[in-house]
Amino acid sequence: MKVGIVGATGYGGAELVRVLHAHPEVSNLIVYSSSKQGSSLSETYPHVSHLPYRLEEIDPVAMNEANDIVFLAAPTGVSSQLAPALLAAGCTVIDLAGDFRLQDVEDYEKWYRKTPAPEEWIMRAVYGLPETNKEQIKTAQFIANPGCYPTASILALAPLAKAGLIQAESVIIDAKSGVSGAGRSASLGTIYSELNENLKIYKVNEHQHIPEIEQHLSLLGYASPITFQTHLVPMTRGIMATIYVNLKQEMTEQQVRDLYHTFYADAAFVRLREKGQYPATKEVLGSNYCDIGFSLDERTGRLTIISVIDNVMKGAAGQAVQNANILFGYAEQTGLQMIPVYP
């Protein structure tokens, strides 16, 4: 397939270049920029100085003619304008931003504080979580790639939601992310002296991923508000979501584990830990895996679920490529078979 990437100078775009450059089914790769066209990608990222990529001008008609698919890794707010133009020109598009994930435009305005994309395109976007939405992805022209926190959280809760086992209003998600989730633009909260040896909560009860998680859990069968809090930790990549739920019926931990094994039996990138083993962020670094562990507290009856991903891979670029593989009929693992980087 011939592939275009918009936003290759950001972290998500750079990771797309890393993955797609080595993808065995990619015959041509073009990178685009609205502000740095004509320059070499290596001027932004010297680590790709051996690669010939030069940033091209964004022209939807020309991009449709040159590519089989275009990945948008531009900031939220940019995709709402660019994606409709590309789609109207005939492009197949996977958007890594948040502009098309929420079906309710009022929710988007409330949580993102931006003008929403045209509703007709929002309704055409397919939510690209392969483990729960694969059949729709197979025939999509336009995929809204899930956010990083929602990916870790929804994958942790999907089997229980689908089985109708979660007690209403009992979901509490305590999530922590590395600083790359904030993007490449400089800000006070992400400079070394502010972040190093520090742990801080942010967007308390206000995170824009709350309605995305609630929307998809509702489609799976859990239509109830969640409590979701996010923290920034002094590491570059990775997300850990520690999730607490009350179950509607008595279950053993083995029954929970069996439920998850059945639900994810054909999921190439979900790995379930055995009893007493819990995942760590370093164990998925640089990979497209989501690792999940459990503990059922018999004293309280509360289930704790631990879910970890690499936010730049399974939370962004890796999942986008996984979606493209499904869309083009390739095996999901194609180009994504890298073992996590350790240590």
C-alpha angles and dihedrals in degrees: 000000000000111000137196126194124200113196098027091154092068126078095257091048093047090052090050089055091051093051100038095045087064096037108121093216097051110100098173134016125195125183122207136197136181094206109026103040113153094029125107117255087230089068086069097032114029090185088077095049090122091060123085099224117142121182112250130204118266110249114155096205094048091043091054091052093048100043142049090205137010124209116207112209095163123128121277109278094036096072092055088068101033102043096060091052092050093045092048088053089055101260125149104229138194111191118202094188127085100249097103104029098089117068094199110074091199090058090051092051091047099047103030097033090219137111108271126238119257108292093230090064093042090057091049094054116102116215105241106218099130097196092062106020107037098129093056091045091056093067101030127123092188126038126187104209112220122248121258098248092044091051093055093041100044094046088053093052105031099093092050093044092049091050092048092237102130118101111233117267092003101111115111118176119194105187132182128191140189117244096257087078088073091062131234101293113107118250135166094247094056102046115114098251092053097043105036115097089002138111120192139174119226140186091019108205087344106082114136091225092067096084091043092056092044093048095054095040087053090055088051093051108272107105102174136103119268133210108232126177129176133206134191116225128192099257132096105233138016144067129224118190114191107194130192122198138167115223125225093228139026113274136166120236089247091056089053090048092049090051091054094045090053094046094049098035091120098032108119096197106037114092120188121208124226123246113298094014121109129187127244128204094244089060091068099035113143092002139102094236129121110203119199132190133177144205124185113203105214090192095061100018089232122138119217117202122190117199125180133185139161100254093212093049116031087016094053131342100026093050090047090055090045088056091049090051090054092045093052095042098251123137108275092239094056109129091357103080096109116135114235115269110253136217 
